[in-house]
Amino acid sequence: EALLRERQALCDQWVQILRDYEGQFVVMYMGRVVAHGTDDGELVCELLRKLGDVPFYVAKVERRPTVLELPSPEVTG
């Protein structure tokens, strides 16, 4: 439920977030952007150090979402 609230906050603020952070990752916590940058792994580590084990939402800010196609484990295994 907490992640859904953060995702909704991202959607509610999308126009401004797109304008300010296009091409970056943003971290939503308590309904606002608390960090941003180009390396999502680095952001997650930073936020875990700062906030501890709390739910926060990480999203890439892009006009057209990136779609990753991964093979099924049954196909590759």
Summary of the structure (lengths in Angstrom):
residues: 77
radius of gyration: 14.2
end to end distance: 34.5
largest distance: 43.5
contacts: 170
relative contact order: 0.19
helix: 45%
strand: 19%
